[in-house]
């Protein structure tokens, strides 16, 4: 008999005792209430843990160009894209396939330069879609190692193009990432143009920006302010940094992922939060909007925040498992976190502190192969968890020149610029197959 069934039977038995009040009955009722309601899950002390304990990571492969996005297919292959370095003569951004069992960088596609490949997603027929913020486009191609194709534009007019996810109807959803405006677009199955003409594309909602000024798409100009176009709000800054203007974090719409119910989860990097967006059976938005009239009418109300937690600071890419738990790359903390289906937050891994008191590198070269370096995009291949590391020069990963890779290396010699790492322990719950159905 399962733990769940034992608890239910015990509670039902107590409920039906009736009449005579037994000594300790109220204690049993409290235990049942906690197990069935307050706790949010059914578990005995001897049940196996839902997530790996004391997780560790190992590098699967390093990449000669910086990477950010990561996705995979049902055959045990991962896909990522490298950012071209035109000063070194690069004429395209490579799209690589990496097999988990025998890792090697296999060229399966190309993006025309200039290009900055970010989020990636496969559709139901195996075509690969790649967000490119440099060109405000989404590219598509059919991976082919024999004759790597050059991608064609699927959608244009998408400033900051970043996170990608397909819904069950084959529509592609896209976040605006680094613009900080929080836009999320829905692009039809045949592609289209988003801003400014909106043909085959619509802006469905916005995650509330950090400030309501015109600089982030709000309505407010704060007269008398040193930065009037920023309006009213706040800005998250990370330390250490070397930038004269600070190191602000304004991304509020980053990674995207759907669950089986058709709800869309959105990673909010600046707030360390996950938003939950709901729709009716026709795909129409039902989550409340326009609670704050200083933002655009389609801006989500704050009660759409599913969870916010310090462990989630720097939330970047997200991926769901089959139980509806949300796996989160907390890039600025060099950490992996998980949000349970009922909103609890746990840290599964974080780089250990080295002898210098930092988390950007281990103390040995061998140790560097077991750390993350600004993790950006997770992918769950069955019960194998992997993530791309872009080696951003922020917070826990500063200075990025330390560690196994160096995302700032543009010389063509020395360290590689990116890497993919996988958890050494198998997940207890497999990844949600993509795209959802």
HUBELGI-V860021 format. One record per pair of residues at least 6 apart in sequence whose ideal C-beta (glycine too) atoms are under 8 Angstrom apart, sorted by the first residue. I is the first residue (numbers start at 1). GAP is how many residues later the second one is. Records with the same first field share a line. If there is no record, write none. Layout:
I: GAP + GAP
This chain:
1: 8
3: 39 + 40 + 41 + 44
4: 38
6: 38
7: 25 + 28 + 29 + 35 + 37
8: 28 + 34
10: 18 + 22
11: 21 + 24 + 25
14: 11 + 14 + 15 + 18
17: 8
35: 7 + 8
36: 6
40: 300 + 302 + 304
41: 299 + 301
48: 380
49: 379
50: 273 + 275 + 290 + 378 + 379
51: 274 + 287 + 295 + 297 + 376 + 377
52: 296 + 371 + 373 + 374 + 375 + 376
55: 281 + 293 + 294 + 368 + 369 + 370
56: 293 + 314 + 367 + 368 + 369
57: 292 + 313 + 314 + 315 + 364 + 365 + 366 + 367
58: 311 + 312 + 363 + 364 + 366
59: 310 + 311 + 345 + 360 + 361 + 362
60: 18 + 38 + 40 + 43 + 326 + 359 + 360 + 361 + 362
61: 37 + 42 + 43 + 44 + 358 + 359
62: 342 + 343 + 354 + 356 + 357
63: 17 + 19 + 33 + 42 + 353 + 354 + 355 + 356 + 357
64: 18 + 352 + 353
65: 17 + 18 + 19 + 20 + 25 + 28 + 29 + 352 + 353
66: 16 + 17 + 324 + 325 + 341 + 351 + 352
67: 13 + 14 + 15 + 16 + 50 + 321 + 322 + 323 + 350 + 351 + 352 + 353
68: 13 + 15 + 49 + 50 + 51 + 308 + 309 + 320 + 322 + 350
69: 11 + 12 + 48 + 49 + 50 + 51 + 61 + 62 + 95 + 248 + 307 + 308 + 319
70: 8 + 9 + 10 + 50 + 247 + 306 + 307 + 308 + 309 + 316 + 317 + 318 + 350
71: 7 + 8 + 49 + 50 + 51 + 57 + 306 + 308 + 363
72: 6 + 7 + 50 + 307 + 309 + 314
73: 6 + 49 + 53
74: 359
76: 23 + 24 + 25 + 305 + 306
77: 20 + 21 + 22 + 23
78: 19 + 20 + 21 + 22 + 301 + 303 + 308 + 342
79: 16 + 17 + 18 + 19 + 29 + 41 + 43 + 49 + 64
80: 15 + 16 + 18 + 40 + 297 + 308 + 338 + 340
81: 12 + 13 + 14 + 15 + 30 + 36 + 39 + 49
82: 11 + 12 + 13 + 14 + 35 + 335 + 336
83: 10 + 32 + 33 + 34
84: 6 + 7 + 8 + 9 + 10 + 27 + 29 + 30 + 31
85: 325 + 327
86: 27 + 28
87: 323
88: 322 + 324
90: 23
91: 22
92: 18 + 19 + 20 + 21 + 23 + 58
93: 17 + 18 + 19 + 20 + 22 + 23 + 24
94: 11 + 13 + 15 + 16
95: 12 + 13 + 14 + 15 + 16 + 22 + 33 + 35 + 46 + 48 + 53 + 56
96: 9 + 10 + 11 + 12
97: 9 + 11 + 46 + 48
98: 6 + 7 + 8 + 322
99: 7
100: 281 + 284 + 286 + 322
103: 317
106: 39
107: 38 + 41
108: 20 + 35 + 36 + 37 + 40
109: 19 + 32 + 34 + 35 + 39 + 40 + 41 + 42
110: 31 + 38 + 39 + 40 + 41
111: 6 + 19 + 21 + 28 + 39 + 40
112: 38 + 39
114: 20 + 21
115: 17 + 19 + 20
116: 16 + 17 + 18 + 19
117: 13 + 14 + 15 + 22
118: 12 + 13 + 14 + 15 + 43 + 44 + 45 + 59
119: 11 + 12 + 42 + 43 + 44 + 45 + 55 + 56 + 136 + 137 + 198 + 258
120: 8 + 9 + 10 + 11 + 44 + 257
121: 7 + 8 + 43 + 44 + 45 + 51 + 313 + 314
122: 6 + 7 + 312 + 313
123: 6 + 43 + 47 + 49 + 312
124: 42 + 46 + 311 + 313
126: 16 + 17
127: 13 + 14 + 15
128: 12 + 13 + 14 + 15
129: 9 + 10 + 11 + 25 + 35 + 43
130: 8 + 9 + 10 + 11 + 21 + 34
131: 7 + 27 + 30 + 31 + 32 + 33 + 43 + 46
132: 6 + 7 + 29
133: 26 + 27 + 28 + 29 + 44 + 45
136: 20 + 21 + 22 + 23 + 24 + 25
137: 16 + 17 + 18 + 19 + 21 + 24
138: 15 + 16 + 17 + 20 + 23 + 26 + 34 + 36 + 49 + 53
139: 12 + 13 + 14 + 15
140: 11 + 12 + 13 + 14 + 51
141: 8 + 9 + 10 + 11
142: 7
153: 38
154: 18 + 33 + 37
155: 17 + 19 + 30 + 32 + 36 + 37 + 38 + 39 + 45 + 46
156: 37 + 38
157: 36 + 37 + 38 + 39 + 40 + 44
158: 16 + 18 + 27 + 36 + 37 + 43
159: 17 + 20 + 36
160: 15 + 16 + 17 + 18 + 19 + 21 + 23
161: 13 + 15 + 16
162: 12 + 13 + 14 + 15 + 16 + 89 + 91 + 92
163: 11 + 12 + 14 + 90 + 91 + 92 + 93 + 103 + 104 + 154
164: 8 + 9 + 10 + 92
165: 7 + 8 + 91 + 92 + 93 + 99 + 270
166: 6 + 7 + 92 + 268 + 269 + 270
167: 6 + 19 + 91 + 95 + 97 + 116 + 268 + 269
168: 90 + 94 + 267 + 268 + 269
169: 20 + 114
170: 19 + 265
171: 15 + 16 + 17 + 18 + 112
172: 14 + 15
173: 11 + 12 + 13 + 14 + 31 + 83 + 85 + 91
174: 10 + 11 + 13 + 82
175: 8 + 9 + 78 + 79 + 80 + 81 + 91
176: 6 + 7 + 8 + 9 + 77
177: 74 + 76 + 77
178: 72 + 73
180: 29 + 30 + 36 + 70 + 71 + 72 + 90
181: 25 + 28 + 35 + 36 + 72
182: 24 + 25 + 26 + 27 + 34 + 35 + 70 + 71 + 117
183: 20 + 23 + 34 + 70
184: 19 + 20 + 21 + 22 + 23 + 69 + 72 + 80 + 82 + 93
185: 9 + 16 + 17 + 18 + 19
186: 15 + 16 + 18
187: 7 + 13 + 14
188: 12 + 13
190: 10
191: 9
192: 6 + 7 + 8 + 9
193: 6 + 7 + 8
194: 7 + 9
195: 8
203: 95
204: 81 + 94
205: 72 + 80 + 82 + 84 + 93 + 94 + 95
206: 11 + 47 + 89 + 90 + 92 + 93 + 94
207: 45 + 46 + 59 + 61 + 68 + 92 + 93
208: 44 + 84 + 87 + 91 + 92 + 94
209: 7 + 8 + 9 + 24 + 41 + 43 + 86 + 90
210: 6 + 23 + 24 + 25 + 26 + 40 + 42 + 60 + 61
211: 7 + 19 + 20 + 21 + 22 + 23 + 24
212: 6 + 7 + 8 + 19 + 20 + 21 + 80 + 82 + 83
213: 7 + 8 + 9 + 14 + 15 + 16 + 17 + 18 + 19 + 20
214: 6 + 7 + 15 + 17
215: 12 + 14 + 15 + 16
216: 14 + 15 + 34
217: 78 + 79
218: 13 + 76 + 77 + 78
219: 12 + 74 + 75 + 76
220: 11 + 12 + 74
221: 7 + 8 + 10
222: 6 + 8 + 9 + 10
231: 63
232: 62
235: 13 + 14 + 15
236: 12 + 13 + 14 + 34 + 35
237: 9 + 10 + 11 + 12
238: 9 + 11 + 94 + 156 + 157
239: 8 + 156
240: 155 + 158
241: 6 + 152 + 153 + 157
242: 151
247: 147
249: 20 + 21 + 65 + 83 + 145
250: 20
251: 17 + 18 + 19
252: 16 + 17 + 18 + 19
253: 13 + 14 + 15
254: 12 + 13 + 14 + 15 + 61 + 62 + 63
255: 11 + 12 + 60 + 61 + 62 + 63 + 73 + 74 + 122
256: 8 + 9 + 10 + 11 + 62
257: 7 + 8 + 61 + 62 + 63 + 69
258: 6 + 7 + 62 + 178
259: 6 + 61 + 65 + 173 + 177
260: 64 + 172 + 176
262: 17 + 21 + 174
263: 13 + 14 + 15 + 16
264: 12 + 13 + 15
265: 9 + 10 + 11 + 12 + 41 + 53 + 55 + 61
266: 8 + 9 + 11
267: 6 + 7 + 48 + 49 + 50 + 51 + 61
268: 6 + 7 + 37 + 40 + 47
269: 45 + 46 + 47 + 62
271: 34 + 37
272: 36 + 37 + 38 + 39 + 40 + 41 + 42 + 43 + 58
273: 32 + 33 + 34 + 35 + 36 + 39 + 42
274: 31 + 32 + 33 + 34 + 38 + 41 + 44 + 52 + 54 + 65
275: 25 + 29 + 30 + 31
276: 11 + 28 + 29 + 30
277: 8 + 10 + 23 + 27
278: 7 + 8 + 9
279: 6 + 7 + 8
280: 6
285: 13
287: 13 + 14 + 17
288: 12 + 13 + 15 + 16
289: 8 + 9 + 10 + 11 + 12
290: 7 + 8 + 9 + 11
291: 8 + 10 + 11 + 12
292: 7 + 9
306: 33 + 37
307: 32 + 36 + 38
309: 28 + 30 + 36
311: 19 + 22 + 24 + 26 + 34 + 35 + 36
312: 16 + 18 + 25 + 27 + 33
313: 17 + 19 + 20
314: 16 + 17 + 18 + 19 + 80 + 81
315: 13 + 14 + 15 + 16 + 22
316: 12 + 13 + 14 + 15 + 59 + 60 + 61
317: 11 + 12 + 58 + 59 + 60 + 61 + 70 + 71
318: 8 + 9 + 10 + 11 + 60
319: 7 + 8 + 59 + 60 + 61 + 112 + 113
320: 6 + 7 + 60 + 111 + 112
321: 6 + 59 + 106 + 108 + 109 + 110 + 111
322: 107 + 108 + 109 + 110
323: 18 + 106
324: 17 + 108
325: 13 + 14 + 15 + 16 + 104
326: 12 + 13
327: 9 + 10 + 11 + 21 + 51 + 53 + 58
328: 8 + 9 + 10 + 11 + 50
329: 7 + 46 + 47 + 48 + 49 + 58
330: 6 + 7 + 45
331: 43 + 44 + 45 + 59 + 61 + 63 + 66
332: 42 + 62 + 63 + 64 + 65
333: 17 + 26 + 62 + 63
334: 16 + 17 + 25 + 26 + 37 + 38 + 39 + 40 + 41 + 62 + 63
335: 12 + 14 + 15 + 16 + 37 + 40 + 61
336: 11 + 12 + 13 + 14 + 36 + 39 + 42 + 49 + 51 + 87
337: 8 + 9 + 10 + 11
338: 7 + 8 + 10
339: 6
340: 6
349: 23 + 74
350: 9
351: 8 + 9 + 11 + 20 + 21 + 45
352: 7 + 10 + 19
353: 6
354: 6 + 7 + 8 + 9
355: 8
358: 38 + 44
359: 12 + 37 + 38
360: 13 + 36 + 37 + 38 + 39 + 40 + 42 + 43
361: 6 + 7 + 10 + 41 + 42
362: 6 + 8 + 9 + 41
365: 39
368: 35 + 36
369: 35
371: 32 + 33
372: 15 + 17 + 49
373: 16 + 17 + 18 + 24 + 27 + 30 + 31 + 32 + 34 + 46
374: 15 + 16 + 17 + 18 + 20 + 23 + 26 + 33
375: 12 + 13 + 14 + 46
376: 11 + 12 + 13 + 14 + 16
377: 10 + 11
378: 7 + 8 + 9
379: 6 + 7 + 8 + 52
380: 47 + 50 + 51 + 52
381: 50
382: 48 + 49
383: 43 + 44 + 45 + 46 + 47 + 48
384: 38 + 39 + 42 + 43
385: 37 + 38 + 42 + 46
386: 34 + 35 + 36 + 37
387: 33 + 34 + 35
388: 30 + 31 + 32
389: 16 + 29 + 30 + 31 + 32
390: 17 + 28
391: 6 + 9 + 12 + 14 + 15 + 16 + 17 + 26 + 27 + 28
392: 8 + 15
393: 6 + 7 + 14 + 15
397: 6
400: 6 + 7 + 8
401: 7 + 8
404: 11 + 12 + 15
405: 10 + 11 + 12 + 13 + 14
406: 8 + 9 + 10 + 11
407: 10 + 11
409: 6 + 7 + 8
